[in-house]
Amino acid sequence: MPWLRFCAWLRDGCGHGFVRGNAMISSAHARTLANLAGACCLALLLGACGGGGLSLPSFSSSQPAPEAEPGVAPEMPASIRADEIVGRWGLASFQNPADRARTEAAARAQCKNPYVIGAGSSGGVIMHLADQATPQELRLKGSPTGKNYIGPSGPTPGEQDREIVSFDGRVMITRFVDKDAATRYGNMVYVRCGPKA
């Protein structure tokens, strides 16, 4: 192999016998130069093996695509439109699925003091996030799994999003994605209120 002959040549004094005239270098300098060249050769050989830790710069223009976070999808349209949930709603909550019918009746009774979901200026809806006193514009977001979410723009599902568990136009049930908020708020039941008399 040519590189082995080159390394041997460096080790043996860098062609000490081929140098003529006053151009000869001292053996101490030749040995230092040989050691330095040997270290460089070794580094290049190890780098060429691609064995892990050492990587050489690449001059290619292709770069690997950034990976998305697992379980988080890019924002996509929801199958429920914002104008379908804008309006006045009675609101109640349950933890135990057996309490759903009773909770729907309790939510319907809340229509005397309804929770209003307003239309946002950017096509979203005006609602509260968990633990926030001031409502803000949120987006309806879809996902590749077919689930719909309500939350601030960003990855789906985001920590501040709530999943729309069910929606039939008259009753909507949501649950916060954040486990702590989901435990505190439970399944939130929205029952559409009739027009004011």
VMD Tcl script that draws the C-alpha trace (Angstrom):
set ca {
  {0.00 0.00 0.00}
  {1.39 3.41 -0.92}
  {0.40 5.07 2.36}
  {2.34 2.46 4.37}
  {5.47 3.17 2.31}
  {4.92 6.89 2.88}
  {4.61 6.40 6.66}
  {7.76 4.22 6.67}
  {9.58 6.89 4.66}
  {8.58 9.50 7.26}
  {9.57 7.21 10.13}
  {13.00 6.53 8.61}
  {13.93 10.17 8.44}
  {11.93 11.66 5.58}
  {14.26 10.59 2.81}
  {17.37 11.57 4.74}
  {19.57 9.83 2.19}
  {18.04 11.68 -0.79}
  {18.84 15.16 0.47}
  {21.98 16.68 -1.07}
  {24.10 19.62 -0.17}
  {23.38 21.95 2.75}
  {19.61 21.26 2.74}
  {19.87 18.42 5.26}
  {17.90 18.83 8.50}
  {18.99 17.58 11.90}
  {17.76 14.19 13.05}
  {15.88 15.76 15.98}
  {13.80 17.87 13.58}
  {13.30 14.95 11.23}
  {12.01 12.78 14.06}
  {9.56 15.55 15.17}
  {8.36 16.02 11.61}
  {7.95 12.27 11.19}
  {5.93 11.98 14.40}
  {3.69 14.89 13.36}
  {3.13 13.43 9.90}
  {2.42 10.01 11.40}
  {-0.22 11.50 13.71}
  {-1.85 13.29 10.76}
  {-1.89 10.07 8.71}
  {-3.43 8.18 11.61}
  {-6.12 10.83 12.08}
  {-7.00 10.75 8.37}
  {-7.15 6.96 8.34}
  {-9.41 6.83 11.39}
  {-11.63 9.54 9.92}
  {-11.93 7.63 6.65}
  {-13.15 4.56 8.51}
  {-16.19 6.52 9.70}
  {-16.08 4.68 12.98}
  {-18.23 7.07 14.94}
  {-16.83 9.96 16.93}
  {-14.64 11.63 14.31}
  {-16.40 13.21 11.36}
  {-14.84 15.19 8.58}
  {-16.63 18.12 6.96}
  {-18.69 17.32 3.91}
  {-18.84 19.49 0.84}
  {-22.05 17.99 -0.49}
  {-25.13 20.19 -0.71}
  {-27.58 17.59 0.57}
  {-28.53 17.83 4.20}
  {-30.71 15.36 6.08}
  {-34.26 16.57 6.65}
  {-34.98 17.60 10.25}
  {-37.01 14.99 12.08}
  {-40.35 15.93 13.61}
  {-40.93 15.31 17.29}
  {-42.53 11.94 17.87}
  {-46.29 12.15 18.39}
  {-46.46 15.74 17.15}
  {-47.74 16.47 13.66}
  {-47.55 19.66 11.61}
  {-50.67 21.80 11.73}
  {-53.41 20.69 9.36}
  {-57.06 21.71 8.90}
  {-59.66 20.28 11.27}
  {-62.74 18.44 10.06}
  {-64.80 20.79 12.26}
  {-65.04 24.42 11.14}
  {-64.70 27.31 13.57}
  {-68.13 28.70 12.63}
  {-69.70 25.39 13.74}
  {-68.72 25.97 17.37}
  {-69.18 29.74 17.59}
  {-72.16 30.56 19.79}
  {-73.62 30.27 23.28}
  {-73.05 27.05 25.21}
  {-74.06 25.61 28.57}
  {-70.94 24.18 30.18}
  {-70.37 21.44 32.76}
  {-67.72 18.79 33.39}
  {-67.46 15.13 34.39}
  {-64.69 12.70 35.33}
  {-66.62 9.42 35.32}
  {-68.03 8.43 31.89}
  {-71.15 7.11 33.66}
  {-71.97 10.73 34.60}
  {-72.14 11.94 30.99}
  {-75.97 12.09 30.66}
  {-76.37 13.84 34.02}
  {-73.58 16.29 33.06}
  {-75.27 17.10 29.73}
  {-78.45 17.99 31.65}
  {-76.41 20.16 34.04}
  {-74.74 21.89 31.08}
  {-78.13 22.56 29.46}
  {-79.25 24.19 32.73}
  {-76.24 26.54 32.49}
  {-77.69 28.21 29.37}
  {-79.10 30.91 31.68}
  {-75.45 31.92 32.15}
  {-73.85 30.63 28.91}
  {-70.21 30.28 27.98}
  {-69.80 32.27 24.75}
  {-67.41 31.02 22.07}
  {-66.73 33.98 19.81}
  {-65.40 34.19 16.27}
  {-61.75 35.22 16.07}
  {-60.40 37.84 13.67}
  {-58.05 35.30 12.03}
  {-60.57 32.53 11.45}
  {-60.22 30.89 14.87}
  {-62.43 30.95 17.96}
  {-62.22 33.00 21.15}
  {-61.93 30.66 24.15}
  {-60.00 30.28 27.39}
  {-56.87 28.19 27.78}
  {-56.50 26.16 30.97}
  {-55.91 28.39 34.01}
  {-56.16 31.61 31.96}
  {-58.64 34.31 32.98}
  {-58.59 36.10 29.63}
  {-59.92 34.36 26.52}
  {-57.83 34.47 23.36}
  {-58.09 33.40 19.76}
  {-57.44 29.70 19.33}
  {-57.32 27.57 16.20}
  {-59.15 24.41 15.26}
  {-56.48 21.93 14.21}
  {-56.72 18.50 12.65}
  {-54.31 15.60 12.88}
  {-53.31 12.65 10.69}
  {-55.19 10.35 13.09}
  {-58.46 12.20 12.38}
  {-58.67 13.82 15.82}
  {-59.52 17.52 16.12}
  {-58.00 19.94 18.60}
  {-58.61 23.50 19.81}
  {-55.52 25.43 20.83}
  {-52.93 28.05 19.97}
  {-51.16 27.72 16.64}
  {-48.23 25.35 16.72}
  {-47.65 21.62 16.79}
  {-50.63 19.30 17.12}
  {-51.34 18.16 19.76}
  {-49.71 20.89 21.80}
  {-49.60 20.92 25.59}
  {-52.20 23.73 25.71}
  {-54.55 22.08 23.21}
  {-57.80 20.38 24.07}
  {-58.98 17.41 22.06}
  {-62.53 17.49 20.71}
  {-63.59 14.05 21.95}
  {-67.02 14.23 20.31}
  {-69.11 16.78 18.43}
  {-72.54 16.38 16.85}
  {-73.43 20.04 16.30}
  {-75.52 20.17 19.49}
  {-73.15 18.69 22.10}
  {-69.36 19.04 22.12}
  {-67.08 17.23 24.59}
  {-63.46 18.31 24.97}
  {-60.55 17.16 27.11}
  {-57.23 18.97 27.67}
  {-54.10 17.27 26.31}
  {-52.03 18.27 29.35}
  {-52.54 15.49 31.91}
  {-52.65 17.85 34.89}
  {-55.25 20.11 33.23}
  {-57.21 17.06 32.06}
  {-57.35 15.78 35.64}
  {-58.47 19.13 37.04}
  {-61.00 20.07 34.34}
  {-62.17 16.59 33.33}
  {-64.30 16.07 30.23}
  {-65.88 19.43 29.44}
  {-69.41 19.15 28.05}
  {-70.71 22.04 25.94}
  {-74.45 21.96 25.13}
  {-75.60 24.48 22.52}
  {-78.08 26.98 23.93}
  {-81.22 27.86 22.00}
  {-81.81 31.39 20.71}
  {-82.68 34.03 23.31}
  {-86.44 34.46 23.79}
}
mol new
graphics top color blue
foreach p $ca { graphics top sphere $p radius 0.5 }
foreach p [lrange $ca 0 end-1] q [lrange $ca 1 end] { graphics top cylinder $p $q radius 0.2 }
display resetview
